[in-house]
Amino acid sequence: MADANIDQRPEAATAPGEAELAEAGLRLDVDGAVATVTLDRPERRNAMTFATWRGLAAIGRSLPADVRVVVLRGAGPSFSAGIDLSMFSGGGEGFSDGADAEATDRFIAELQEGYTWLRRPEIVTVAAVQGHAIGGGFQLALACDIRVAADDAKFCMKEPALGLVPDLTGTKPLVEIVGVPRALELCLTARTVLADEAARLGLAEIVVPRDDLDKAVSDLVTALLAVDGGAAAATKRLLWQAPQNTLEEQCAAERTEQIGRLRALFGSRTS
């Protein structure tokens, strides 16, 4: 069944300010039903910090109720080079040594919240990927519903090569898309997947020339908004449930969702 944590939009919190987002290396633009979240550290190839992940979580908590599509993109030549390796060298908030397992678990869960909200059914999330999508950047793209990649995109799950594991919600969608054997090969070699292979593996739904990326994303957003919002949310819930459900369970889920749609379209009727 769908994860209860992503099944509905939480009550909106106060939106983070521009200065707060800038400090996290983020930019948020909301235009009616479309929110665009930009990773905005181009001088660092949009390498991500703890502040970045917390900023993403804050955006998710404060997203206006009328937003239906969220586009994730990176400023400059890359989507994201992944974790900012300067965090390994100290000089600021650093990594726990894991000795306090409960505290470390809470810490990682807080960072994961920057990714989990992207799966909520009432929004469709689109990653516009150009250049590098490494480690945490790759996992951010995997957290989105649809990935549109430029032909210069390079995907890599780098964490095992750094002695770590992918812990920003990326292992589940990776396995669901490519299967366990291919996921093992990609993660345990930490090799780079170019755009054409990403398309063959299903890691990118659309691949276009770099100069056409913005138009391809715009066209996709237009098509997504042309579909009834309630039907889109109900369908997303069904599709998320399908891999875990038996056929009988999925049939029941379809009936439940359709009853809800019929009531929404025609109003409940009493005899």
N, C-alpha and C positions, 0 to 999 in steps of 0.2 A: 504494500500500500504506500501511498505518498507519505513522505516525511511530514509528521505533524508540525515540525518547526518551519516548514516552508509552505504550509497549506493555505495560509491567509496572510494578508498584509497586516502588520501590527499597527497600533495607533501611532500616527506620525509624531516623531519627536521634533525638537527644535532643529532646524537645518543648520549645519555648520556654516560659518561665515567664510567669505573669500580668503581672508588672511589665514584662518585655520586650515583651509584646504590647501592654500599655497604652501604653507609650512609642511604639509603632508605630501607635497608634490602632485596635487590633484587640481582639477578644474571641473566645475559642474555648470552646465547650461541646460535650462529647462525651457522648452518651447511648446507649450500646450501639452499634447499627449506624448511628447518625445523628450527624454532626458539624455544628454550626452555627457558621459564621464570621460575625462581626458587625463591620462597619466602624463604629467607635465614636468618632467625632469629630462628634457632632451639632451642636456649636456652630459648626463649619466646614462643615456639610452633608457631612461625611465626605470632605472633600478629602483626596487621597492624597499621601503623601510617599515619598521613597526608602525610608524605614524601613517604611512600609506595605507596599510591594512586596516588600521583603526578608522582612518578617514573614509575608506570604502564602506565600512560597517555603519558609520554615522550617516552616510548618504542613503544607505538602504533603509535605515530607521526613519529618516525624515522625508522620504520620497513623497511628493504630492499625490493625492489619491487619484487624480485624473491622468497620471502618467501610465501609458500602456506599453511603450517601447523604450528600452534603455540601450543605448549604444556605448560600448566601451572601446576607446581608441587610445593611441599613444601619439604624443607630439614628437615631431622630428622623424628620423629615419627608422626608428624601431618601435615596436609595440611595447615590449619590456624585456630588458636583459635579466630579469629575475631579481633575486635578493641582492641588496647592496652589500657587497663583500666587505666594505669598510666597517660594517657592524661587527665583523669578527675581530677587529683590531682594537676594540675598546674606544675610549674617548666619549662614551655616551651609554645609553641603555644597551645592554648586551644580552647574550644568550645565557639562560640558566644552565647549570651543569647537570640538571636532572635529578639532583640528590633529593629534593623535595618533590616527589612525584605528583602530589595533589596540586601544588602551586604551579608546577610546569604544565600540568594538564589544563588548568584554568587559563593560563597564559596563552597556550596554543589555541584553545577553544575561542578565546576572544579574537585572535587573529583570523581564525576560520570564518568568523561571522562576516568578515569583509567579502566572502565568497558565497556563503550559503544563501543570502537573500536574492541572489541572481536567479535562483531556481523557482521563485514564488510564481504561482500559476497566473496571477492577474497581470503579470508583465511578461513580455517577450524580450529576451536579452540577446544582443548581437555584438560579437567581437569583430572589430575591423582591424585585421592584423597585417602589418607590414614589417619587413625586416625581422629582427630577432624577437622570438617569443620563447624565453628560456626559463626553466624552473618555475618559480612562482608566476611568471608571466604566461607560461604555457598553461599552468593550472587555472589562471584567470580566464584564459580563452576557453578552456574546457568547461568552466563553470557556466558559460553562456549557452543559450539554447542553439544558436546558429553562429557559425564562424565564416566570415568572408575574408579571404586571404588574398593579398597581392602576390604576384608571381615571384617576388623576392623574399617571401616569408621563410623563416627558418625556425622550426620547432625543436626543442630539446628538453628532456627531463634530466636536469643536471644534478639534482640533489645527491643521488648515490655516489657520484664521482667526488662529492665534497664530504663524504662520510655521513650523510644525512639520509632521511627518507622524504619523499613527497608528502607533506602533511597539510597542504592547503586545499583539501577536498578533491585533488586531481586523480587519485588512483581509481575511484569508482567510475567516473565517466570514461577514463582511458580504457579500462577493462571492458566496459559496456560497448565501446565503439570498436575496439580492435581485437578483443579477446585476450585471455591470460597469456598465451605463448608470445604473441607479438608485443604485449605490454611489457613482459619480462625482458624481451630483447631490446626494446627501446630504452627502458629504465636502466638495465644493468650494463648496457654499453654506453649510455649517455650520448648516443650518436645524434647527429642532426638530421631532421627530416625536412626535406625541401618541399616547396608548395605542391609540385606535381604528385609526389608520393603522398603528401598529406591528403590530397583529394582522393587518391585511390584507396587510402586506408579509411576514409570517412572522417578524418580529423578536420577537414575544411569542406563545407557544403558548396561553396562558390569560390573559384579562383579566377582572378582577372589581372590584366596588366596593372602595374603599379599606378599609372596615371589614371586608371579607371576605377580605383578603389572607392573614392568618395561617391561617384555616381552610382556604383553598384550597391553601396550601402543605402543611399538615398532611395533608390528604386525599390529595394527590399523593404525599407521602412514604410514607404507608400503602400505597398502591397499588403503588409501586415495590418496597417491601420484601416484598410478597406474592408476587413472582416469584422463582423460583430464582436465587440469586446467580451461580452458574456460567453458567447460560443467559443471564443478563443481560449478563455480561461478554463472553461469546462473541458475542452479538448486537450489542453495541456495537462490538466490533472489526469485525464484518462491515459494519455500517452506515458506519463511518468509512472503510473501504476502498472502498466501492462507487463513489463518484464518480470515483476514479482508475483503477479496474479496468475492463478489458474484460469483456464478458459471460462469456467463457471463463475469465478469471482469477477472476471473482466466483463462478462455479459451482464452481471448484476450491477456493476459500476456504470456501465453504459446506460442501463435502464434508469438508474438513479439520476444521472446527469441529464438525460433527456427529459425526464419528468420536470426537473428544475428549469430547463430551457423552455418547455412548453408552458409552464406556469408563468415564466417571465414574459413570454411573447403574447400569451392570450389571457392571462389572468386566471387565478384559481376559480373554479366553478363548483357550486354546490347543487345537489339535486333537489 
